[in-house]
Amino acid sequence: MSIPPAATSSVSFSQGVNLMADRALALLNLADGLAETIKACNSVLQLNFPVKMDDGNYRVFQGWRAVHSDHRLPVKGGIRFAPHVNQDEVIALASLMTYKCAIVNVPYGGSKGGLIVDPKTHSVGEMERITRAFARHLIDKGYISPGGNVPAPDMGTGQREMSWIADTYKKLHPHDINYFGCVTGKPPTNGGIRGRVEATGRGLQYAIHEFFRHPKDIALAGFDSGLAGKRVIVQGLGNVGYHVAKFLQNEDDARITVIIEWDGALHDEKGLDVEAVKQHITEHGGVKGYGAGAYIADGKSALEIDCDILVPAALEAQITIHNVDRIKAPLIVEGANGPVTYEADERLRARGTVVLPDAYANAGGVTVSYFEWIKNLSHIRFGRMGRRFDEYRGQVVIDALEEMVGKEVPAHLRDKLTQGADELRLVRSGLDDTMRLAYQEISEAFHTNDQVNDFRTAAFFVSLKKVATTYMEMGV
Ligand code: GLU
């Protein structure tokens, strides 16, 4: 989606991320200079390259790929296509990838790419040539490879672009049998994995589930009941916002009371039908004109509506010093990267709003990317060897039970016992486990350390401790 960014902070995006990291670094007692070493972006490649347009003329495109930290290889992170992307943003996002991967124990360094382009203004043919040209230059300069730097989808990119990138790499390295591992987020029919498209939204849902398993944390947000019936505001019904909204509504009985898009917001205290709103956006380009609920032309003002959970899943810098004091949600779950500016975050911390930070909450995407990469390197689908064997063993258990007790196992239990796990189930199971364990580490850091007073600092604390340990052990 394209909600325009707001120039709303006295510090840049990357400075803001560093300041947030500083709160945790101050508690870690690291050797002099190590904090600076960790925060520094290792390298940034800027590219200016021409592409032939449909009309026969040429246009020069500008893009970047930043490698924040290669303490683990490959480095990982999406490529965004947007008209407003800039170098500072790419560096900030690359550093968030380093911290994100450490939080969810995904063994990667952090990277990010960005290209100034508005995909809506180009034909499919032009987009393919632009993507392939960008990829070719990145591969040529060592910024894409299965063992070195592995991009993924981000804003403005998806399966289609990842397929083009994989094919570009394959053509340049025809003898690399691991070519599919050079990029993740590919379609399952072309080296991808089931469950990757929904992964970031699914990860947000699992993060919220885990939050609601922790009574002390529930109390911090002032809730006295579970997720069912909670009023949720979702900003951005793109891939991340759509999936989390759909899952919370269909599987958890939460009420999606507000949906914010680039052209306004919809508000209905009874709950909006996420699927129907998505359909309307697909057909009409925005939420305006949707038949149910109240339409609010100033979409961003809808962030301030009373609710239980606010999920900003659009762009960075949406909750700023200018609107933070009017934000009512006691729980904010960051679907986007950097939706809360540094100054706004200071205010939220001071007043005790619970924020599940981006580097943890939206880590489902890179987690499932990790599963996809492992699948690519192992050249076999998860579940292929064991699924039927598990089903057979389940049947043996049923037969044994029935023989011993002389009664039939009820059909619903029989079905469960004889169901071997397919790829999608295994991916969801791995993602759920990842999000739960990471939450537990963050929550423990929060509750056991007097100087940690918010979940973002706790997440940075957990993450930076791991990154610092790696630096110390490998030697800088
Ligand atoms: N672009 C996503 C993110 O910001 C996914 C990155 C990946 O899968 O490598 O986390």
Boltz pocket constraint, residues with backbone or C-beta under 6 A from the ligand:
constraints:
  - pocket:
      binder: B
      contacts: [[A, 76], [A, 77], [A, 78], [A, 79], [A, 150], [A, 151], [A, 152], [A, 153], [A, 154], [A, 155], [A, 184], [A, 337], [A, 362], [A, 363], [A, 365], [A, 366], [A, 367], [A, 369]]
      max_distance: 6.0
